[in-house]
Amino acid sequence: PSVVARFLSSTALEITYMPPAANMTFGDITAYRLEYNRSNCNTPDASCPCALYTCDLDNFTRISSGSAGSINITGLRRYTNYSISVQAENGAGLGMVTEINARTDEHLAGEPRVTAITHSETTIIVNWEAPREPNGAVLSYQVTYSAVGVNETMVVVDANDRQFNITGQMEDTAFEISLRAVNMAGLGQLTVLNQSTATPPRIITTTSLYILEAFKPGSLPCRILRGLPAPNITWTSPLLSGPRPAEADGSLLLSPVPINGSGSYTCTASNAFGSENFTVTLSSIVTPTVSIAESVAATSLTGEALYQLRCTVTGSPIELADVTWSRS
């Protein structure tokens, strides 16, 4: 018989068959036997990935009519080659086989498979593999990315490259990246990534000497300029019993400030990409108090008493106390 196939969709084929030439029928044709299978199913390739799917069993249909006609085969795999054979049947049995090959139509590709993402302070590199279900010949990949507050950018990557670099001065920047394969059917399914550029911590270095009053709550600041992922902040000092985690704002809380707390304290900020530290000096003081007492120190030649005023100052550190007298 003469056989022609055409795709109706990505999952259906139309098979048209006609009787053999009159001198080749050798009797009245009573039926046709149609059989179809996926082509080369034991050899995985882009159109027949047997490693991912169970190969089709034989599928056959007996058409109880001797005249020409057509039949639609549905439920097929997208963009897949099929081997189709047709035999005419007469009273003597099945005749010679006519075999043709046909392929279902293309369909939108599945999601590309991201295999690696690497990043630094200024670059994000995305690598991917072709979709498990390309559903057609992949022509290119469309990569779209945007940062917070920045317009979206779209680029086209060659089908064989499967890598894209986002570069620029973009420390601590969060990106949304979308990726999809393009075939003749159009734009495929999206793979969406949320990624940020990584940066080592940086500490804002400000005043290095802090004077805090003892016996009252106080804190030493440690302000982070940048760092992604968010750095872990700890404080160390010979005057502390061990490393102490910082408060939410990075500061070291001393509640109360110890009288013997004067000395150096180091703030360390660290993440997977580096660390930085900054050392400050704390001077713990007690506010001075003053008491004045008078006494007769001597008697003048005229018999008048000479008085002495004594100023007693307490506080810490006492050697830093600046004592002055004034007369109103």
Residue pairs with C-beta under 8 A, 6 or more apart in sequence:
1 17
1 18
1 19
1 20
1 32
1 86
1 87
1 88
1 95
1 98
2 17
2 18
2 19
2 20
2 98
3 15
3 16
3 17
3 18
3 84
3 86
3 98
3 100
4 15
4 16
4 17
4 100
5 13
5 14
5 15
5 16
5 84
5 100
5 102
6 13
6 14
6 16
6 102
7 13
7 14
7 102
7 103
7 104
7 105
8 14
8 72
8 105
9 104
9 105
10 78
10 79
10 104
10 105
10 106
10 107
10 135
10 185
11 74
11 75
11 76
11 77
11 78
11 104
11 107
12 72
12 73
12 74
12 75
12 76
12 104
13 36
13 72
13 73
13 76
13 82
13 84
13 102
13 104
14 70
14 71
14 72
14 73
15 34
15 36
15 70
15 71
15 72
15 73
15 84
15 86
15 102
16 68
16 69
16 70
17 32
17 34
17 68
17 69
17 70
17 71
17 86
18 68
19 25
19 29
19 66
19 67
19 68
19 88
20 29
20 88
20 95
25 88
25 90
26 90
26 92
26 95
27 90
27 91
27 92
28 66
28 90
28 91
29 66
29 88
29 89
29 90
30 64
30 66
30 89
30 90
30 91
31 62
31 63
31 64
31 65
31 66
31 88
31 89
32 62
32 63
32 65
32 66
32 86
32 87
32 88
32 89
33 60
33 61
33 62
33 63
33 86
33 87
33 89
33 94
34 60
34 61
34 62
34 63
34 71
34 84
34 85
34 86
35 58
35 59
35 60
35 61
35 84
35 85
35 86
36 59
36 60
36 73
36 82
36 83
36 84
36 85
37 56
37 58
37 59
37 82
37 83
38 48
38 55
38 56
38 77
38 80
38 81
38 82
38 83
39 48
39 81
39 82
39 83
39 101
40 48
40 81
41 48
41 50
41 55
41 56
42 50
42 55
43 50
44 50
44 51
46 130
46 134
46 137
47 79
47 80
47 81
47 103
48 80
48 81
49 132
52 132
53 77
59 73
61 71
62 89
63 69
63 71
66 88
73 82
76 82
76 104
77 104
78 104
78 105
78 106
78 107
78 133
78 135
78 136
79 103
79 104
79 105
79 106
79 107
79 134
79 135
79 136
80 103
80 104
81 101
81 102
81 103
82 101
82 102
82 103
82 104
83 99
83 100
83 101
84 99
84 100
84 101
84 102
85 97
85 98
85 99
85 100
86 97
86 98
87 94
87 95
87 96
87 97
87 98
88 94
88 95
89 95
105 185
106 135
106 136
106 137
106 183
106 184
106 185
107 135
107 136
107 185
108 135
108 183
108 185
108 186
108 187
108 188
108 189
109 131
109 133
109 134
109 135
109 136
109 138
109 180
109 181
109 182
109 183
109 185
109 188
109 189
110 131
110 132
110 133
110 134
110 135
110 181
110 188
110 189
111 131
111 180
111 188
111 189
111 190
111 191
112 128
112 129
112 130
112 131
112 141
112 162
112 179
112 180
112 181
112 188
112 191
113 128
113 129
113 130
113 131
113 132
113 191
114 126
114 127
114 128
114 179
114 191
114 193
115 127
115 128
115 129
116 125
116 126
116 127
117 124
117 125
117 126
117 127
117 193
117 195
118 124
118 125
119 125
119 195
119 196
119 197
119 198
120 197
120 198
121 171
121 197
121 198
121 199
121 200
122 167
122 168
122 169
122 170
122 171
122 197
123 165
123 166
123 167
123 197
124 165
124 166
124 175
124 177
124 195
124 197
125 163
125 164
125 165
125 166
126 143
126 163
126 164
126 165
126 166
126 177
126 179
126 193
126 195
127 162
127 163
128 141
128 162
128 163
128 179
128 191
129 162
130 138
130 162
130 181
131 138
131 181
131 188
131 189
134 181
134 183
135 183
135 185
135 188
136 183
136 184
136 185
137 183
137 184
138 159
138 181
138 182
138 183
139 159
139 182
139 183
139 184
140 156
140 157
140 158
140 159
140 181
140 182
141 156
141 157
141 158
141 159
141 161
141 162
141 179
141 180
141 181
141 182
142 154
142 155
142 156
142 157
142 179
142 180
142 182
142 187
143 154
143 155
143 156
143 157
143 164
143 177
143 178
143 179
144 152
144 153
144 154
144 155
144 177
144 178
144 179
145 152
145 153
145 166
145 175
145 176
145 177
145 178
146 152
146 153
146 175
146 176
147 170
147 173
147 174
147 175
148 173
148 174
155 164
156 182
157 163
157 164
159 181
166 175
166 177
170 197
171 197
171 199
171 226
171 228
172 196
172 197
172 199
172 226
172 227
172 228
173 196
173 197
174 194
174 195
174 196
175 194
175 195
175 196
175 197
176 192
176 193
176 194
177 192
177 193
177 194
177 195
178 190
178 191
178 192
178 193
179 190
179 191
179 192
179 193
180 187
180 188
180 189
180 190
180 191
181 188
182 188
196 228
197 228
198 228
198 229
198 271
198 272
198 273
199 226
199 227
199 228
199 273
200 227
200 271
200 273
200 274
200 275
200 276
201 224
201 226
201 227
201 231
201 269
201 270
201 271
201 274
201 275
201 276
202 224
202 225
202 226
202 227
202 269
202 276
203 222
203 223
203 224
203 225
203 267
203 269
203 276
203 277
203 278
204 223
204 224
204 225
205 278
206 221
206 223
207 280
208 278
208 279
208 280
208 281
209 280
209 281
209 283
210 220
210 280
210 281
210 282
210 283
211 282
211 283
211 285
212 218
212 254
212 257
212 261
212 282
212 283
212 284
212 285
213 257
213 284
213 285
213 286
213 287
214 256
214 257
214 258
214 259
214 261
214 284
214 285
214 286
214 316
215 256
215 257
215 259
215 286
216 256
216 257
217 253
217 254
217 255
217 256
217 257
218 254
218 255
218 256
218 257
219 247
219 251
219 252
219 253
219 254
220 235
220 251
220 252
220 254
220 265
220 267
220 280
220 282
221 249
221 250
221 251
222 233
222 235
222 246
222 250
222 251
222 252
222 267
222 269
222 278
223 249
223 250
224 231
224 233
224 250
224 269
227 269
227 271
228 271
229 271
229 272
230 271
231 269
231 270
231 271
231 275
232 269
232 270
232 271
233 245
233 246
233 250
233 267
233 268
233 269
234 243
234 244
234 245
234 246
234 267
234 268
235 243
235 244
235 245
235 246
235 252
235 265
235 266
235 267
235 268
236 242
236 243
236 244
236 265
236 266
236 268
237 263
237 264
237 265
237 266
238 263
238 264
239 258
239 260
239 261
239 263
239 265
240 265
244 252
246 252
246 267
247 253
250 267
250 269
252 265
252 267
254 261
257 282
257 284
258 284
259 284
259 286
259 316
260 284
261 282
261 284
262 282
262 283
262 284
262 317
263 281
263 282
264 279
264 280
264 281
264 282
265 279
265 280
265 281
265 282
266 277
266 278
266 279
266 280
267 277
267 278
267 279
267 280
268 275
268 276
268 277
269 275
269 276
269 277
270 276
283 317
284 316
285 315
285 316
285 317
285 320
286 314
286 315
286 316
287 315
288 313
288 314
288 315
288 321
289 313
289 314
289 315
290 311
290 312
290 313
291 311
291 312
292 309
292 310
292 311
292 312
293 309
293 310
293 312
294 307
294 308
294 309
294 310
295 307
295 308
295 310
296 305
296 306
296 307
296 308
297 306
297 307
297 308
298 305
298 306
299 305
299 306
300 306
311 323
311 325
313 321
313 323
315 321
